[in-house]
């Protein structure tokens, strides 16, 4: 089954109940019947952003441990592509985690993504394909 890509912005909103879009993110994820795929960079970014909430950090790691957040990316296999994407989008600039997710879209053949990051409106996977943002991005 084709997964949905998962960005740190949604992980944070999902696991931090005081985030303004927590309920919306939880509702969308609950309705999905597809696996959630992310990368270690997004997990690291999420843990950093949630560092003041130890229980939320534990929840991030538990979701990885239990396969809810599936790590489907090996940086060593794709580092040249990730580096190229970071250069291509240096004007935005693309974060390391964003570049990994763009590369994952190519590798997993999906542009379906859960993100609250407006930068994904500018990014393209497979060079020209727009991402399908499954949550509305508020500017």
Buried (B, 14 or more C-beta within 10 A) or exposed (E): EEBBBBBBBBBBBBBBEEBEBBEBBBEBBEEEEEBBBBBBBBBBBBBEBBEEBEEBBEBBEEBBEEEBBBEBBEBEEBEEBBEEBBEBBEEEEBBBBBBBBBBBBBBBEBBBBBBBBEBBEEBBBEEEEEBBBBBEBEE
